Amino acid sequence: MKGKILTLICATALLSSCHIYKTYDRPEDIVAEGLYRDTVAVNDTLVSDTANFGNLPWREVFTDPQLQALIEQALTSSPDIRTAALRVQEAQAPLLASKLAFIPALTLSPQGTVSSWDKGKATQTYSLPVTASWQIDMFGQLLNLKRQAQATLEQTLAYEQNVRVQLIANTANLYYTLLMLDRQLQITEGTAEILKKNTETMIAMKEAGFYNTTEAAVEQSRAAYAQVQASIPDIRSSIREVESSLCLLLGEPAHGIERSVLEEQQLPNEFSVGIPLQLLSNRPDVKAAEQALASAYYNTNVARSNFYPRITLSGSAGWTNSAGAAIVNPAKLLASAVASLTQPIFQNGANIAKLKIAKAQQEEAKIQFQTTLLNAGNEVSNALDMYQACTEKVNARNMQVNSAKNAADYTKELFNLGTSTYLEVLSAEQSYLNAQLSEVSDTFSRMQAVISLYQALGGGRE
């Protein structure tokens, strides 16, 4: 009868604890649809296909050999990537410990005693016991701890992948920034050289008395040249700062960076972003957020399992020459076995508090997962919109540059014919310079949009 009652109690406890054995499933109320906005229709979501720009290897996106070498170096020697690798090692240790918790723990505890009574002959006793302890995981305490450690490791691996994605994007951004600044410096220096020659021409024309050239026109020419010349040191300083930032990213002292030119860069111009659900597996930060939710889920299960009994089997075996009051030689084998059950009954509400905290933390992780997913969709939408806007600006800017160049040429011809003032020539030259610099800036912004989209889609992961 007692056996039947015990069996009934165990069966009831087992059935009531079935939930703690369930593995993590993504919550059904997580919104994973309609994450991308259409770049044309304001109120519509983007119609996507299953081909994903983020799945391209980074070498197929960034084809400049010098940039590829820098990215490869960043992925190998950057302090960020090395720190991320160490965090992975840190997360692997608890997982190994949680797996070893399923096997018995063995302890060797040799002891020896020498004693003498009233200066009599010393007696020596010793024992060589080996003790073993094994917790039977009937209610999932150890199982959920192992699953939690596995989820934490997956979260850390996703973090490492996220660092990799960010490194690729940051390296490309800094590299293209250098190319943009190089081109702006080239344009500015070229314009300064033209204005310098114009100033020399104006001085010669004044001295020769051509076209009633005045001293005011000469000074205007000098001021325009000085204004452009003064902007050159700022550009050069920006170049050095960006080079230093890139070297810091590579984990090196500041030095010059070998690079190509802006005009030779070829980036993809046709994109497919894939279905929104792919963000769950493609973006490392989204994956990390979900693994954090899984870890919180298993932590809740651990808190639930604390309400159930723990069954531990322990035993010891070894040799000893101590038989109570007698000493026997040679030593004899001594063995014992104990089974214990610990059932929490009242612990000042500690287990209840732990469960409430675990449930709240699980809900927080769920909110963070949903927020990360929505943020990922926003980044994709913004990058697509930025690319389209920059493309339209570049096309319009090309027209502006051509028109500004023609206007500057025509104004010079009119000035040479004596039908225009030098102030009009300066204004046309300044407009042409500004249009060229804006064109370079717009081209760079479009390149940034490509990088942002690639990063937003989880591009560059292994």
C-alpha positions in Angstrom: 0.0 0.0 0.0 2.8 2.4 0.9 4.5 1.6 -2.4 1.3 2.5 -4.4 1.0 5.8 -2.5 4.6 6.7 -3.2 4.2 5.8 -6.8 1.0 8.0 -7.0 2.8 10.9 -5.4 5.8 10.7 -7.8 3.5 10.4 -10.8 1.5 13.4 -9.8 4.6 15.5 -9.2 6.0 14.3 -12.5 2.9 15.3 -14.4 2.7 18.7 -12.7 6.3 19.4 -13.7 5.9 18.5 -17.4 6.2 22.2 -18.4 9.8 22.4 -17.0 10.9 19.9 -19.6 9.6 21.8 -22.6 12.2 23.4 -24.9 12.0 27.1 -25.9 9.5 28.0 -28.7 9.3 31.5 -30.2 6.2 33.3 -28.8 3.3 33.4 -31.2 2.6 37.0 -30.6 6.1 38.2 -31.8 5.4 40.5 -34.8 7.6 39.4 -37.7 5.6 40.7 -40.7 5.4 44.1 -42.3 8.8 45.2 -41.0 9.9 46.9 -44.2 8.3 50.1 -45.5 7.9 50.6 -49.3 10.3 53.3 -50.6 7.5 54.7 -52.8 4.2 54.1 -51.1 4.2 55.6 -47.6 1.5 53.3 -46.1 2.5 50.1 -47.8 5.0 47.5 -46.6 7.7 46.4 -49.0 7.0 43.4 -51.3 10.0 41.2 -50.8 11.4 38.1 -52.3 13.5 35.3 -50.7 16.8 36.4 -52.2 18.7 38.4 -49.6 21.4 41.0 -50.3 22.7 40.3 -46.9 23.6 36.7 -47.8 26.3 37.8 -50.3 29.8 37.2 -49.0 31.5 40.5 -48.1 34.2 40.1 -50.8 31.4 40.2 -53.5 30.1 43.5 -52.1 33.4 45.2 -51.4 35.6 44.4 -54.4 38.4 46.9 -53.9 41.5 44.8 -53.2 43.0 47.3 -50.7 39.7 47.5 -48.8 39.5 43.7 -48.8 43.0 43.5 -47.2 41.9 46.0 -44.5 38.7 44.1 -43.7 40.7 40.9 -43.5 43.1 42.5 -41.1 40.3 44.0 -39.0 38.6 40.6 -38.7 41.9 39.1 -37.4 43.6 41.7 -35.2 40.9 44.1 -34.1 40.6 44.5 -30.3 36.8 44.2 -30.6 36.9 40.8 -32.4 39.5 39.4 -30.0 37.5 40.5 -27.0 34.4 38.9 -28.5 36.3 35.6 -29.0 37.3 35.6 -25.4 33.6 36.1 -24.3 32.8 33.0 -26.3 35.4 31.1 -24.3 33.9 32.4 -21.1 30.4 31.2 -22.1 31.7 27.8 -23.1 32.9 27.1 -19.5 29.5 27.2 -17.8 28.1 24.9 -20.5 30.8 22.3 -19.9 30.1 22.5 -16.2 26.4 22.1 -16.7 27.0 19.0 -18.8 29.4 17.5 -16.2 26.7 18.0 -13.5 24.8 14.9 -14.9 27.6 12.5 -13.9 28.6 11.6 -10.4 31.0 13.8 -8.5 34.0 11.8 -7.1 36.2 12.9 -4.2 39.3 11.3 -2.8 39.8 12.1 0.9 42.8 10.2 2.4 43.3 10.7 6.1 45.9 9.6 8.6 46.2 9.8 12.4 49.1 9.2 14.8 48.2 9.0 18.5 49.9 8.1 21.8 48.4 7.6 25.3 50.7 8.5 28.3 53.9 8.2 26.3 52.9 4.8 25.2 53.5 3.3 21.8 52.1 5.4 19.0 49.3 4.0 17.0 48.7 4.9 13.4 45.3 4.8 11.7 44.5 5.7 8.1 41.7 5.6 5.6 41.6 6.0 1.8 37.9 6.7 1.0 36.5 7.6 -2.3 33.1 9.3 -2.1 30.6 9.7 -4.9 27.5 11.9 -5.1 25.0 11.9 -7.9 21.9 14.1 -8.2 19.0 12.4 -10.1 17.6 15.0 -12.4 14.0 13.9 -12.1 12.5 17.4 -12.1 14.7 19.2 -14.6 16.9 21.3 -12.4 20.1 20.2 -14.2 18.5 19.9 -17.6 17.3 23.5 -17.6 20.6 24.8 -16.3 22.3 23.1 -19.2 19.8 24.5 -21.7 20.2 27.9 -20.2 24.0 27.7 -20.6 23.6 26.5 -24.2 21.3 29.5 -25.0 23.8 31.9 -23.3 26.6 30.4 -25.5 24.5 30.9 -28.6 23.8 34.5 -27.5 27.6 35.1 -27.1 28.3 33.5 -30.5 25.7 35.8 -32.1 27.4 38.8 -30.3 30.7 37.7 -31.9 29.0 37.6 -35.3 27.5 41.1 -34.7 31.0 42.4 -33.9 32.2 40.9 -37.2 29.4 42.6 -39.1 30.0 45.9 -37.5 33.8 45.7 -38.1 33.2 45.1 -41.8 30.8 48.0 -42.1 32.9 50.4 -40.1 36.1 49.5 -42.0 34.3 50.1 -45.3 32.8 53.4 -44.1 36.1 54.7 -43.0 37.8 53.6 -46.2 35.2 55.2 -48.4 35.4 58.4 -46.2 39.1 58.6 -47.0 38.3 58.2 -50.7 35.7 61.0 -50.5 38.1 63.3 -48.7 40.9 62.5 -51.2 38.5 63.5 -54.0 37.4 66.7 -52.3 41.0 67.6 -51.6 41.8 67.0 -55.3 38.9 69.2 -56.4 39.8 72.0 -53.9 43.4 72.0 -54.8 42.6 72.1 -58.5 40.2 75.0 -57.9 42.8 76.8 -55.8 45.3 76.4 -58.6 42.9 77.9 -61.1 42.1 80.8 -58.8 45.8 81.4 -58.3 46.4 81.7 -62.0 43.3 83.9 -62.3 44.8 86.2 -59.7 48.1 86.4 -61.6 46.1 87.1 -64.8 44.1 89.9 -63.1 47.3 91.5 -61.8 48.8 91.4 -65.3 45.6 92.8 -66.8 45.5 95.6 -64.3 49.1 96.5 -65.0 48.5 96.4 -68.8 45.2 98.4 -68.4 43.1 95.7 -70.1 39.3 96.0 -69.8 39.6 98.6 -67.1 40.7 96.1 -64.6 40.5 97.7 -61.1 42.4 97.1 -57.9 39.1 95.9 -56.4 38.8 93.1 -58.9 42.4 92.1 -58.1 41.6 92.0 -54.4 38.4 90.0 -55.0 40.5 87.5 -57.0 43.0 87.2 -54.1 40.2 86.8 -51.5 38.6 84.0 -53.5 41.9 82.2 -53.8 42.7 82.6 -50.1 39.2 81.4 -49.2 39.6 78.1 -51.1 43.3 77.7 -50.0 42.2 78.1 -46.4 39.9 75.1 -46.7 42.7 72.7 -47.7 44.3 72.3 -44.3 41.0 71.3 -42.8 40.5 68.6 -45.4 44.0 67.3 -44.9 43.5 67.3 -41.1 40.2 65.3 -41.6 42.1 62.8 -43.7 44.6 62.2 -40.9 41.9 61.8 -38.3 40.1 59.2 -40.4 43.3 57.3 -41.0 44.0 57.3 -37.3 40.4 56.0 -36.6 40.9 53.2 -39.1 44.3 52.3 -37.6 42.6 52.2 -34.2 40.0 49.8 -35.6 42.8 47.6 -36.9 44.6 47.7 -33.5 47.6 49.5 -34.9 49.4 52.8 -34.3 48.3 55.7 -36.5 49.8 55.7 -40.0 49.0 56.4 -43.6 46.5 54.1 -45.3 47.1 52.9 -48.9 44.0 53.3 -50.9 42.4 53.5 -54.3 40.3 56.4 -55.7 36.6 57.1 -55.4 35.9 56.9 -59.2 37.0 53.2 -59.3 34.6 51.9 -56.7 31.9 49.5 -57.9 29.1 48.6 -55.4 26.0 46.6 -56.0 23.0 48.7 -57.2 20.2 46.1 -57.3 19.0 44.7 -54.0 16.6 42.2 -52.6 16.0 42.3 -48.9 14.3 38.9 -48.4 11.2 38.2 -46.3 11.0 39.8 -42.9 11.3 36.5 -41.0 14.8 36.0 -42.4 15.9 38.7 -40.0 15.4 36.2 -37.2 18.2 34.1 -38.6 20.3 36.5 -40.5 20.9 39.4 -38.2 23.2 38.5 -35.3 21.7 41.1 -32.9 18.2 39.7 -33.5 19.5 36.2 -32.9 21.3 37.3 -29.8 18.1 38.9 -28.5 16.1 35.7 -29.1 18.8 33.6 -27.4 18.6 36.0 -24.4 14.8 35.3 -24.4 15.5 31.5 -24.5 18.0 31.8 -21.6 15.4 33.7 -19.6 12.8 31.0 -20.4 15.1 28.3 -19.1 15.9 30.4 -16.0 12.2 30.5 -15.3 12.0 26.7 -15.6 14.9 26.4 -13.1 13.0 28.6 -10.7 10.0 26.3 -11.1 12.0 23.2 -10.5 13.1 24.6 -7.2 9.7 23.7 -5.8 10.2 20.0 -6.5 12.3 17.6 -4.5 15.9 16.8 -5.2 17.0 13.2 -5.0 20.7 12.6 -4.4 22.5 9.3 -4.3 25.8 9.2 -2.4 28.2 6.6 -1.4 31.8 5.9 -0.3 34.2 3.1 -0.5 37.8 2.7 0.6 40.4 1.0 2.7 40.8 1.7 6.5 42.6 0.1 9.4 40.4 1.7 12.0 37.7 -0.5 13.3 36.3 1.6 16.1 38.4 1.0 19.1 40.6 -1.6 17.4 43.3 -1.2 14.7 43.5 -4.0 12.1 46.3 -4.6 9.7 46.2 -5.0 6.8 43.4 -2.5 6.2 39.8 -3.6 5.4 37.4 -2.5 2.8 34.7 -0.1 4.1 31.7 0.8 1.9 28.5 2.8 2.5 25.6 4.1 0.4 23.0 6.8 1.2 19.9 8.0 -0.7 18.4 11.3 0.3 15.4 13.4 -0.8 15.1 17.1 -0.2 11.6 18.6 -0.5 11.3 22.4 -0.1 8.4 23.2 2.2 8.9 26.7 3.6 11.9 28.9 2.8 10.6 32.3 3.8 9.2 32.8 0.3 12.6 32.7 -1.4 11.5 30.3 -4.1 8.3 32.2 -4.8 10.3 35.5 -5.1 12.9 33.8 -7.4 10.1 32.6 -9.7 8.4 36.0 -9.9 11.7 37.6 -10.7 12.5 35.0 -13.4 9.0 35.5 -15.0 9.5 39.3 -15.0 13.0 38.9 -16.6 11.6 36.6 -19.2 8.9 39.2 -20.1 11.6 41.9 -20.3 13.7 39.7 -22.6 10.6 39.1 -24.8 10.0 42.9 -25.1 13.6 43.5 -25.9 13.5 40.8 -28.6 10.4 42.4 -30.2 12.1 45.8 -30.0 15.3 44.5 -31.6 13.3 43.0 -34.4 11.3 46.2 -35.1 14.6 48.2 -35.0 16.1 45.8 -37.5 13.1 46.4 -39.9 13.5 50.1 -39.4 17.2 50.0 -40.3 16.4 48.1 -43.5 13.7 50.5 -44.5 15.8 53.6 -43.7 18.8 52.2 -45.7 16.6 51.5 -48.7 15.0 55.0 -48.5 18.5 56.6 -48.1 19.8 54.7 -51.1 16.9 55.8 -53.3 17.1 59.4 -52.1 20.9 59.6 -52.7 20.5 58.1 -56.1 18.0 60.8 -57.1 20.3 63.4 -55.6 23.4 62.1 -57.5 21.5 62.2 -60.8 20.3 65.8 -60.1 23.8 66.8 -58.9 25.4 65.5 -62.1 23.2 67.9 -64.0 24.1 70.7 -61.6 27.8 70.1 -62.0 27.6 70.1 -65.8 25.5 73.2 -65.8 27.8 75.0 -63.3 30.9 74.0 -65.4 29.3 75.4 -68.6 28.3 78.6 -66.7 31.8 79.1 -65.5 33.2 78.6 -69.0 30.7 80.9 -70.6 31.3 83.6 -67.9 35.1 83.5 -68.6 34.5 83.9 -72.3 32.2 86.9 -71.7 34.8 88.4 -69.3 37.5 87.9 -71.9 35.2 89.7 -74.4 34.7 92.5 -71.9 31.0 91.9 -71.5 31.1 90.5 -68.0 32.7 91.4 -64.6 35.2 89.4 -62.7 32.8 89.2 -59.8 30.5 87.1 -62.1 33.5 84.9 -62.9 34.2 84.3 -59.3 30.6 83.6 -58.5 30.4 81.0 -61.3 33.7 79.4 -60.2 32.5 79.2 -56.6 29.2 77.6 -57.7 31.1 75.0 -59.8 33.3 74.2 -56.8 30.4 73.8 -54.5 28.5 71.6 -57.0 31.6 69.3 -57.4 32.0 68.9 -53.6 28.3 68.2 -53.2 28.5 65.6 -55.9 31.3 63.8 -54.1 29.4 64.0 -50.8 26.2 62.6 -52.4 28.2 59.8 -54.0 29.7 58.9 -50.7 26.2 59.0 -49.0 24.9 56.5 -51.5 27.9 54.2 -50.8 27.1 54.6 -47.1 23.5 53.6 -47.8 24.7 50.4 -49.5 26.9 49.6 -46.5 24.0 50.3 -44.1 21.6 48.1 -46.0 24.2 45.3 -46.1 24.8 45.6 -42.4 21.0 45.9 -41.6 20.5 42.6 -43.4 23.2 40.8 -41.4 25.7 40.9 -44.2 29.3 39.8 -43.5 28.4 37.0 -41.0 30.2 33.7 -41.3 
